[in-house]
Each structure stands twice: as C-alpha cells, then as structure tokens.
C-alpha cells in the first residue's frame, strides 16, 4: 500500500492539526509495515522543524508549492496526485479539492464554524455556506471519514447527514515526552524566561472567542479573592486575528499584573510549563477534541474543564467538569482542586492512567485499519 498524507497544515509554528500530523506520521512509521508513506509539506518550513526527523526508510517527505486553503490547490493537488498515483490519499481538513482522483480518507477535527457560528463574527454567512458545502463534499467524496471524538462524529451526522457507517472515531494520542519528569532547574529557568513569580493556573491554546477566556479571567479574579494568595494566571497561545477582548478584560480586573499572556511559546517549553502549573483550566464552549487536557494529565497536573462538547470524553472521571458560564462555580472548583489534597491526588493519579490510554501508537493502528477499509 502506498499512502500520501497531505501535511501542508504543518506550519512553522506548531498548531493542533500540525501536531496531529507529525505524531500520527511518526507512529505510522513505527508500525513497521511494508507500506510506503509520503508526507506532503509546504515550502516554508524551517530547517530545524520537528517534521524533518520523520524522513527515513519507507517514510518520505516531499515539498509541494501549493499552500493549504488556496484556490490553486483545487487543481494543483489533483495534478500532483495524478502523477504520484498512490493507492490512498489521506486529507486532514475539510476543503478537499473537487477534482481529486483515487481513494480518499478525510480527517475532520471539528465543525466549530458550522455548529457555533456566533463565535466567529468575522466569518460571513457566505463564507460559512462555502465551508459547509466543502465539508459536505469532502465527507461524501471520501471512502472513510475519521472523526477525532464521538462529539465530532455526532456533529457530522447532525449537521451534514454523514452516514454513521462511514465515520470512524480515532482519538488523538499524547506525546511520551509529557510523561517525563522535569528538574527544578528547568522550572526555575522557565519561570525566569516568562516572569512567573508565583504558583500559576494554566490555559493553553489560541485566544479564540469560543475558548471562553472572558469567563476564565472572571473566574480567576473570584478565585484570587477567595483564596487570598498570590497565584498567577498564564494564558499560553497566540492572539487570534483582531480579537483582543481577553486582554481588555484582564486590564479591568484587580489582578491585571498577575495575568500573563504568552504569545509565542517554543514547543520545547510546553512540557515544563505544564508540569510547573498548579492546574490546567479549559473552559471552551466547543472543542473537537481537547489535546491540552491530555497533555496536562500526562504531565501530572489536575484539570478543570467545561462540560461542553468533546471535553467530558477526554476528562472522564479524572478531573472536575464545570458550567463554562458560571464563574463562581469555576472559582470554587479551582479552590477545591488546589486545597483538597485527597481530591488533587486522585485527579493526578486518574489523569495519568487515562492519558496512558491515549497513545499515538493506538491512533496510528486505528488509522491504518481505516486505510485498509477505504481500500476495500
């Protein structure tokens, strides 16, 4: 079997889909099959990018000139595939080119623009309609559709009418490096680099409206008044487009000096940032999966998350689930998980156990089974 994986969503700065593609590709290579894999990349990746470590054996990397989500991709990618003639094309996004040849497996990560349009006011009605049509075409054209969670699978059925028999739920994994211990010196160096002077609560992710950072900041302010100790809130992830509401809300609180926005975080610093945190808090209104929760649990810190969409699937009994629109409830949960030693220990132990069940090796094996089914 010869498989081409479209990896053009692997960007110079690591993103969720980029991490999925790199970790899945590495795990597929490690399966040790006799198959040949080719990962297509955009041209602008730096020479020290993690993706270059994948090359070797029957796993090949190839640059293509066409960027993701470009009009040119509609004809250039089909032409490239016609020349390459793989047995299967794995496309990890919703905008599959219309003239694509051969057999296709598509991965759909979420339907946020369709299911929660109110959080994306800059995406006009016409653009949302085009995205819906493209996603519908992608799901119809693909022989098999991979959904990263049961919630995403249900959204595909509810919003796009995709047959359940066509959908395969394949959850993400968590990188083994998050399970490794961190030295005190590494934590001190990280604290110095990012001016972290107190124990901190952590959010990881791009600062998009549906991430619910406004309620997070409100809950943090209530938490600080309850606990009366010098905790910081670290929001790690770049600002989204013209959305600056979280920064404005932070300025209006009485704790603006204790709220740290980290726009650019090297990927190598992320495990230490998790391990040094008191708790991860993710209050999203919508998530296709929720990878930061897995990374936090693997790092040995407890989790407070909203009970929305896919997050309960990932958290299970290993953390506290809260109403994302109830700042006081959120603040009480934060105080409880920090002060109640027995609860904290339970969440850490259960979180580690749950994180170990989400491996990229399992993701690769399930994905490989989908490949075989798509080939009939």
Residue, then its C-alpha position, 0 to 999 in steps of 0.5 A: x500500500x502506498x499512502x500520501x498524507x497531505x501535511x501542508x497544515x504543518x506550519x512553522x509554528x506548531x498548531x493542533x492539526x500540525x501536531x496531529x500530523x507529525x505524531x500520527x506520521x511518526x507512529x505510522x512509521x513505527x508500525x513497521x509495515x511494508x507500506x510506503x508513506x509520503x508526507x506532503x509539506x509546504x515550502x516554508x518550513x524551517x530547517x530545524x522543524x520537528x517534521x524533518x526527523x520523520x524522513x527515513x526508510x519507507x517514510x518520505x517527505x516531499x515539498x509541494x508549492x501549493x499552500x493549504x486553503x488556496x484556490x490553486x490547490x483545487x487543481x494543483x493537488x489533483x495534478x500532483x496526485x495524478x502523477x504520484x498515483x498512490x493507492x490512498x490519499x489521506x486529507x486532514x481538513x475539510x476543503x478537499x479539492x473537487x477534482x481529486x482522483x483515487x481513494x480518499x480518507x478525510x480527517x475532520x477535527x471539528x465543525x466549530x464554524x458550522x455548529x457555533x457560528x456566533x463565535x466567529x463574527x468575522x466569518x460571513x454567512x457566505x463564507x460559512x455556506x462555502x465551508x459547509x458545502x466543502x465539508x459536505x463534499x469532502x465527507x461524501x467524496x471520501x471512502x472513510x471519514x475519521x472523526x477525532x471524538x464521538x462529539x465530532x462524529x455526532x456533529x457530522x451526522x447532525x449537521x451534514x447527514x454523514x452516514x454513521x457507517x462511514x465515520x470512524x472515531x480515532x482519538x488523538x494520542x499524547x506525546x511520551x515526552x509529557x510523561x517525563x519528569x522535569x528538574x527544578x532547574x528547568x522550572x526555575x529557568x522557565x519561570x525566569x524566561x516568562x516572569x512567573x513569580x508565583x504558583x500559576x493556573x494554566x490555559x493553553x491554546x489560541x485566544x479564540x472567542x469560543x475558548x471562553x477566556x472572558x469567563x476564565x479571567x472572571x473566574x480567576x479574579x473570584x478565585x484570587x479573592x477567595x483564596x487570598x494568595x498570590x497565584x498567577x494566571x498564564x494564558x499560553x497561545x497566540x492572539x487570534x486575528x483582531x480579537x483582543x477582548x481577553x486582554x481588555x478584560x484582564x486590564x479591568x480586573x484587580x489582578x491585571x499584573x498577575x495575568x500573563x499572556x504568552x504569545x509565542x511559546x517554543x514547543x520545547x517549553x510546553x512540557x515544563x510549563x505544564x508540569x510547573x502549573x498548579x492546574x490546567x483550566x479549559x473552559x471552551x464552549x466547543x472543542x473537537x477534541x481537547x489535546x491540552x487536557x491530555x497533555x496536562x494529565x500526562x504531565x501530572x497536573x489536575x484539570x478543570x474543564x467545561x462540560x461542553x462538547x468533546x471535553x467530558x470524553x477526554x476528562x472522564x472521571x479524572x478531573x472536575x467538569x464545570x458550567x463554562x458560564x458560571x464563574x463562581x462555580x469555576x472559582x470554587x472548583x479551582x479552590x477545591x482542586x488546589x486545597x483538597x489534597x485527597x481530591x488533587x491526588x486522585x485527579x493526578x493519579x486518574x489523569x495519568x492512567x487515562x492519558x496512558x490510554x491515549x497513545x499515538x501508537x493506538x491512533x496510528x493502528x486505528x488509522x491504518x485499519x481505516x486505510x485498509x477499509x477505504x481500500x476495500 
